[in-house]
Amino acid sequence: MKRLALLLGAAALNLSGGSAAAPVQAAQKDWATTVTVTPEGGFRMGNPAAPVKVIEYGSMTCPHCATFTNSAKAPLAARVRTGKVSFEFRNMVLNGVDLTASLLARCAGPANFFKLTEELFATQDQWVGKITGLDQAQKERLLALPENQRLGGFAEAGGLMQIAARSGVAPQQGKACLADPAALERLGKMYEAAAALGVTGTPTFFVNGTKIHAHDWGELEPLIKKAGG
């Protein structure tokens, strides 16, 4: 925690008149719309009983994580939709800007976590660029803010509140989430748990509890298939 604190179908009608109506088949459940918070603090999309469970440890400021999400979100959702694969994202916070974006994404709750996370990755270059592009005096003023205001300063500098608002996180709600000590503690514990599992960088993937050597969708997809997904 100290390190984290520092880093800051409807039925068819038979109208032919003679033959019996075809039996109605129940619509298949779209598991990609089912999102829950796991006991480990991650957000899981999909069937909790899916035979193939994929976990990503990711950072909101990690370019490789953004590349993965931007390329994998559609094909991965297609596999999750069947109920054979579940996908869980666990935040591994690496710096204060990452902490700000992570808290806002989690503030969106299960209904909009993945929507906001995907938008943050899609626009990563823009909001990270705004923050890193501050001049030295602006950076010093930002870092001199009290700890409980610094994350809000990062959010304002990067335009993160406006991005979060598009996924249903009102500005006042976002500010409350950035100042929530329980949310900060949860992310600290998630970092410690990831480190205990041997996670040293992002993105890191696990398939059915085993850490795998994959960093993009092209490497991950065959391993999902091999596991039965």
C-alpha positions as CSV (number, residue, x, y, z in Angstrom):
1,M,0.0,0.0,0.0
2,K,2.9,2.4,0.7
3,R,4.2,2.0,-2.8
4,L,0.8,2.5,-4.3
5,A,0.3,5.6,-2.2
6,L,3.5,7.0,-3.5
7,L,2.8,6.2,-7.1
8,L,-0.3,7.7,-6.7
9,G,-36.4,-13.8,-30.3
10,A,-39.9,-13.7,-30.6
11,A,-41.8,-16.8,-31.8
12,A,-42.5,-17.1,-35.5
13,L,-46.2,-17.2,-36.7
14,N,-47.3,-20.0,-39.0
15,L,-49.6,-18.3,-41.6
16,S,-49.8,-21.1,-44.1
17,G,-53.0,-22.5,-42.6
18,G,-52.2,-26.2,-43.1
19,S,-49.1,-27.3,-41.3
20,A,-48.3,-27.0,-37.6
21,A,-46.1,-24.3,-36.3
22,A,-42.5,-25.1,-35.9
23,P,-41.4,-25.5,-32.3
24,V,-40.0,-22.3,-30.8
25,Q,-36.4,-22.5,-29.7
26,A,-35.3,-20.6,-26.6
27,A,-32.9,-17.7,-27.4
28,Q,-29.3,-18.4,-26.4
29,K,-28.1,-16.4,-23.5
30,D,-25.6,-13.7,-24.4
31,W,-23.0,-14.2,-21.6
32,A,-21.0,-11.1,-22.8
33,T,-23.6,-8.9,-21.1
34,T,-23.1,-10.6,-17.7
35,V,-20.5,-8.8,-15.7
36,T,-19.7,-9.3,-12.0
37,V,-17.1,-8.3,-9.5
38,T,-15.0,-11.2,-8.3
39,P,-13.8,-11.8,-4.8
40,E,-10.3,-10.9,-6.0
41,G,-11.6,-7.5,-7.0
42,G,-11.6,-8.0,-10.8
43,F,-14.5,-7.5,-13.2
44,R,-15.5,-10.7,-14.9
45,M,-17.4,-10.9,-18.1
46,G,-19.2,-14.1,-18.9
47,N,-20.5,-17.4,-17.5
48,P,-19.1,-17.9,-14.0
49,A,-19.0,-21.6,-14.8
50,A,-17.3,-21.3,-18.1
51,P,-14.8,-24.2,-18.7
52,V,-12.2,-21.7,-19.9
53,K,-11.4,-18.8,-17.5
54,V,-9.1,-16.1,-18.8
55,I,-7.7,-13.4,-16.5
56,E,-5.7,-10.3,-17.5
57,Y,-3.7,-8.2,-15.2
58,G,-3.5,-4.8,-16.9
59,S,-2.6,-1.2,-16.4
60,M,-4.6,1.6,-17.8
61,T,-1.4,3.5,-18.9
62,C,0.2,0.4,-20.5
63,P,0.4,0.7,-24.3
64,H,0.6,-3.0,-24.8
65,C,-2.6,-3.4,-22.7
66,A,-4.3,-0.9,-25.0
67,T,-3.2,-2.7,-28.1
68,F,-4.5,-5.9,-26.7
69,T,-7.9,-4.5,-25.8
70,N,-8.3,-2.6,-29.1
71,S,-7.6,-5.7,-31.1
72,A,-9.2,-8.4,-28.9
73,K,-12.4,-6.9,-27.6
74,A,-14.6,-8.1,-30.5
75,P,-13.3,-11.7,-31.0
76,L,-12.9,-12.2,-27.3
77,A,-16.5,-11.0,-26.6
78,A,-17.7,-13.5,-29.3
79,R,-16.1,-16.4,-27.4
80,V,-17.5,-15.1,-24.1
81,R,-20.9,-14.8,-25.6
82,T,-21.2,-18.6,-26.0
83,G,-20.7,-19.3,-22.3
84,K,-17.5,-21.3,-22.9
85,V,-15.1,-18.6,-22.0
86,S,-15.1,-16.0,-19.2
87,F,-12.8,-13.0,-19.2
88,E,-11.7,-11.2,-16.0
89,F,-9.8,-7.9,-15.9
90,R,-7.8,-7.2,-12.7
91,N,-6.2,-3.8,-12.3
92,M,-2.5,-3.7,-11.6
93,V,-1.8,-0.1,-10.8
94,L,1.7,1.1,-11.8
95,N,1.6,4.9,-11.3
96,G,-0.6,7.8,-10.1
97,V,-2.1,8.4,-13.6
98,D,-3.0,4.7,-13.9
99,L,-4.5,4.9,-10.4
100,T,-6.7,7.8,-11.4
101,A,-8.0,6.1,-14.6
102,S,-8.4,2.7,-12.7
103,L,-10.5,4.3,-10.0
104,L,-12.8,6.0,-12.5
105,A,-13.2,2.8,-14.6
106,R,-14.2,0.8,-11.5
107,C,-16.5,3.7,-10.4
108,A,-18.6,2.8,-13.5
109,G,-19.6,-0.5,-11.8
110,P,-20.3,-3.9,-13.5
111,A,-22.8,-2.4,-15.9
112,N,-20.2,0.0,-17.6
113,F,-16.8,-1.1,-16.4
114,F,-15.8,-2.7,-19.7
115,K,-17.3,0.0,-21.8
116,L,-15.3,2.7,-19.9
117,T,-12.2,0.6,-19.8
118,E,-12.3,0.0,-23.6
119,E,-12.8,3.8,-24.2
120,L,-9.9,4.6,-21.9
121,F,-7.7,2.2,-23.8
122,A,-9.0,3.5,-27.2
123,T,-8.1,7.1,-26.2
124,Q,-5.1,6.3,-24.1
125,D,-2.7,8.3,-26.3
126,Q,-4.9,11.4,-25.9
127,W,-5.3,11.6,-22.2
128,V,-1.9,10.3,-21.3
129,G,-0.4,12.8,-23.7
130,K,-2.3,15.7,-22.1
131,I,-0.8,14.8,-18.7
132,T,2.7,14.1,-19.8
133,G,2.6,17.2,-22.0
134,L,2.2,19.5,-19.0
135,D,5.1,22.0,-18.6
136,Q,7.4,21.6,-15.6
137,A,5.6,24.3,-13.6
138,Q,2.2,22.6,-14.1
139,K,3.7,19.3,-13.1
140,E,5.2,20.7,-10.0
141,R,1.9,22.3,-9.0
142,L,0.1,19.1,-9.6
143,L,2.5,17.0,-7.5
144,A,2.4,19.6,-4.7
145,L,-1.3,19.1,-4.2
146,P,-2.5,17.2,-1.1
147,E,-2.7,13.5,-1.7
148,N,-6.5,13.6,-1.6
149,Q,-6.6,16.2,-4.4
150,R,-3.8,15.0,-6.6
151,L,-5.8,12.3,-8.4
152,G,-8.5,14.9,-9.2
153,G,-5.7,17.0,-10.6
154,F,-4.6,14.2,-12.9
155,A,-8.2,13.6,-14.0
156,E,-8.7,17.3,-14.8
157,A,-5.4,17.6,-16.6
158,G,-6.2,14.5,-18.8
159,G,-9.9,15.2,-19.4
160,L,-10.7,11.9,-17.7
161,M,-13.9,13.1,-16.1
162,Q,-15.4,13.9,-19.5
163,I,-14.4,10.4,-20.8
164,A,-15.9,8.8,-17.7
165,A,-19.1,10.8,-18.0
166,R,-19.8,9.2,-21.4
167,S,-20.0,5.9,-19.6
168,G,-22.4,7.1,-16.9
169,V,-20.0,8.3,-14.3
170,A,-21.2,11.8,-13.3
171,P,-18.4,14.3,-12.2
172,Q,-19.4,14.3,-8.6
173,Q,-19.6,10.5,-8.5
174,G,-16.1,10.4,-10.1
175,K,-14.7,12.8,-7.5
176,A,-16.1,10.6,-4.7
177,C,-14.6,7.5,-6.2
178,L,-11.1,9.2,-6.5
179,A,-11.3,10.0,-2.8
180,D,-12.6,6.7,-1.6
181,P,-10.0,5.1,0.8
182,A,-11.6,1.7,0.5
183,A,-11.2,1.7,-3.3
184,L,-7.6,2.7,-2.9
185,E,-7.0,-0.1,-0.4
186,R,-8.7,-2.6,-2.7
187,L,-6.3,-1.7,-5.6
188,G,-3.3,-1.9,-3.2
189,K,-4.3,-5.4,-2.2
190,M,-4.8,-6.4,-5.8
191,Y,-1.3,-5.2,-6.6
192,E,0.1,-7.2,-3.8
193,A,-1.9,-10.3,-4.8
194,A,-0.6,-10.0,-8.4
195,A,3.0,-9.7,-7.3
196,A,2.5,-12.8,-5.1
197,L,1.4,-14.7,-8.3
198,G,4.6,-13.7,-10.1
199,V,3.1,-10.9,-12.2
200,T,5.9,-8.5,-13.0
201,G,4.5,-6.6,-15.9
202,T,1.4,-5.9,-17.9
203,P,-0.4,-7.4,-19.6
204,T,-0.1,-10.7,-18.0
205,F,-2.6,-13.5,-18.7
206,F,-3.7,-16.6,-16.9
207,V,-5.8,-19.4,-18.5
208,N,-7.5,-21.6,-16.0
209,G,-5.1,-20.5,-13.3
210,T,-1.9,-21.0,-15.2
211,K,0.2,-18.0,-16.2
212,I,0.9,-18.1,-19.9
213,H,3.4,-16.5,-22.3
214,A,1.2,-14.3,-24.4
215,H,1.1,-10.6,-24.8
216,D,-1.4,-10.1,-27.6
217,W,-4.5,-11.7,-29.1
218,G,-2.6,-13.6,-31.8
219,E,-0.7,-15.4,-29.0
220,L,-3.6,-15.8,-26.6
221,E,-6.3,-17.0,-29.0
222,P,-4.7,-20.4,-29.8
223,L,-4.2,-21.1,-26.1
224,I,-7.9,-20.4,-25.5
225,K,-8.8,-22.8,-28.3
226,K,-6.5,-25.4,-26.9
227,A,-8.2,-25.1,-23.5
228,G,-11.6,-25.8,-25.1
229,G,-12.8,-22.3,-25.8
